[in-house]
């Protein structure tokens, strides 16, 4: 699991020097017991590994790379489709919509459902209380498909998983029945 998580830090969440960040997580996890202690110590100690101007050298390039990757995966998943009626983004506050609009015509409403995880939240310095209060209704793909079917959506096409992302975040297409 550690090796897979290290790939996540290298390829997905590249906001800090990944080797130092990974070791920091290992060290803190071995010294503290509760999620809250680990979370707060991680936030505190991240200052010690954060390079000067890391927002420019790590965060912005990582975000740009991730936006491009999500747009590429979406284009691959949708094939020749270049117009989308409505869009739901689960997991972020809408960071991929602009990049997708460069490749697709998006008509209709855009809905955003934001989720985040502890390491992400600690890395962006979100206070423990805010992190702790987040609702995380993680579910299986099968459960998600069943729920969306009840709401009038059918799954269309395959799935996309990003290389070297151990979280198995999955990109899928659902189409509302008419």
C-alpha positions in Angstrom: 0.0 0.0 0.0 2.8 2.4 0.8 4.4 1.9 -2.7 1.0 2.6 -4.3 0.4 5.7 -2.2 3.9 6.9 -3.1 2.8 6.7 -6.8 -0.2 8.8 -5.9 2.1 11.5 -4.4 4.3 11.4 -7.5 1.6 11.4 -10.2 -1.6 12.8 -8.8 -1.0 14.9 -5.7 2.4 16.4 -6.5 2.2 19.5 -4.1 5.3 18.8 -2.1 8.6 16.9 -2.7 7.1 13.5 -2.8 9.9 11.5 -1.2 10.0 13.9 1.8 6.2 14.1 2.0 5.8 10.3 1.9 8.4 9.9 4.6 6.7 12.5 6.7 3.4 10.7 6.5 5.1 7.4 7.5 7.0 9.0 10.5 3.9 10.8 11.8 1.6 7.8 11.4 4.1 5.7 13.5 4.2 8.3 16.3 0.6 9.3 16.7 -2.6 7.2 17.1 -5.7 9.2 16.3 -6.7 10.5 12.9 -6.9 14.0 14.4 -3.3 13.9 15.9 -1.9 12.6 12.6 -3.8 15.2 10.6 -2.8 18.1 12.7 0.9 17.0 13.0 1.0 16.5 9.2 -0.2 20.1 8.7 2.3 21.4 11.3 5.3 19.5 9.9 4.5 20.2 6.2 5.9 23.7 6.7 9.3 22.0 7.2 9.3 20.3 3.8 7.5 22.9 1.7 9.9 24.6 -0.7 9.9 28.3 -1.2 7.4 29.2 -4.0 6.0 25.6 -4.0 2.7 26.9 -5.2 4.4 27.9 -8.5 6.9 25.0 -8.7 4.6 22.1 -7.5 0.9 23.0 -7.1 0.2 24.9 -10.3 2.1 22.5 -12.6 0.4 19.5 -10.9 -3.0 21.0 -11.3 -2.4 21.9 -14.9 -1.3 18.3 -15.6 -4.3 16.8 -13.8 -6.7 19.0 -15.7 -5.2 17.9 -19.0 -5.2 14.3 -17.9 -8.9 14.4 -16.9 -9.8 16.1 -20.2 -7.8 13.5 -22.1 -9.5 10.6 -20.3 -13.0 12.2 -20.8 -12.3 12.6 -24.6 -11.2 9.0 -24.8 -14.2 7.7 -22.9 -16.7 9.7 -25.0 -15.1 8.9 -28.3 -16.5 11.0 -31.1 -19.0 12.9 -28.9 -18.1 16.6 -28.7 -21.3 18.0 -27.3 -22.6 17.2 -23.7 -25.9 18.1 -22.3 -25.3 18.8 -18.6 -22.3 17.9 -16.5 -21.8 16.6 -12.9 -18.4 16.7 -11.4 -18.0 14.7 -8.2 -14.9 15.1 -6.1 -13.7 18.7 -6.8 -15.1 22.2 -6.7 -15.3 22.4 -10.5 -11.6 22.5 -11.4 -12.1 20.4 -14.6 -15.0 22.2 -16.3 -12.9 24.9 -18.0 -10.5 22.4 -19.5 -13.4 20.2 -20.7 -15.1 23.2 -22.3 -12.0 23.5 -24.5 -12.7 20.1 -25.9 -16.5 19.8 -25.6 -19.6 22.0 -26.0 -21.3 21.7 -22.6 -25.0 22.8 -22.7 -27.3 22.7 -19.7 -26.6 22.8 -16.0 -23.2 22.1 -14.5 -23.4 20.5 -11.0 -20.4 20.2 -8.6 -20.2 17.7 -5.7 -17.0 18.2 -3.8 -15.3 15.4 -1.8 -11.8 15.4 -0.5 -9.5 13.2 1.5 -7.4 13.7 4.6 -4.0 14.0 2.9 -5.4 16.4 0.3 -7.0 18.5 3.0 -4.0 18.5 5.3 -1.8 19.5 2.3 -3.9 22.5 1.5 -4.0 23.4 5.2 -7.7 22.8 5.9 -8.4 22.9 9.6 -9.0 19.5 11.2 -12.6 20.4 12.2 -13.5 21.2 8.6 -12.0 18.0 7.4 -13.7 16.0 10.1 -17.1 17.4 9.3 -16.9 16.5 5.6 -19.5 13.9 4.6 -17.8 11.0 2.7 -20.3 8.6 1.2 -17.8 6.4 -0.6 -19.6 3.7 -2.5 -19.0 0.9 -5.0 -19.5 1.4 -8.7 -22.3 -1.1 -8.5 -24.1 0.9 -5.8 -23.6 4.1 -7.7 -25.0 2.6 -10.9 -28.0 1.3 -9.0 -28.7 4.7 -7.4 -28.3 6.6 -10.6 -30.5 4.2 -12.5 -33.3 4.9 -9.9 -32.7 8.6 -10.6 -33.2 8.0 -14.4 -29.6 7.6 -15.6 -28.0 4.8 -17.6 -24.3 4.1 -17.7 -22.9 4.5 -21.2 -19.5 3.1 -22.3 -16.5 2.1 -20.4 -14.5 3.5 -17.5 -11.3 5.4 -17.2 -8.7 5.0 -14.4 -5.7 7.2 -14.2 -2.3 5.4 -14.4 -0.5 5.2 -11.1 -3.5 6.4 -9.0 -4.0 3.9 -6.2 -7.3 5.6 -5.1 -9.0 4.0 -8.1 -11.0 7.2 -8.8 -13.0 6.2 -11.8 -14.3 8.4 -14.7 -17.6 7.1 -16.1 -20.4 8.4 -18.4 -24.1 8.3 -17.4 -26.9 9.5 -19.7 -30.3 10.7 -18.5 -33.1 8.8 -19.9 -35.6 10.8 -21.9 
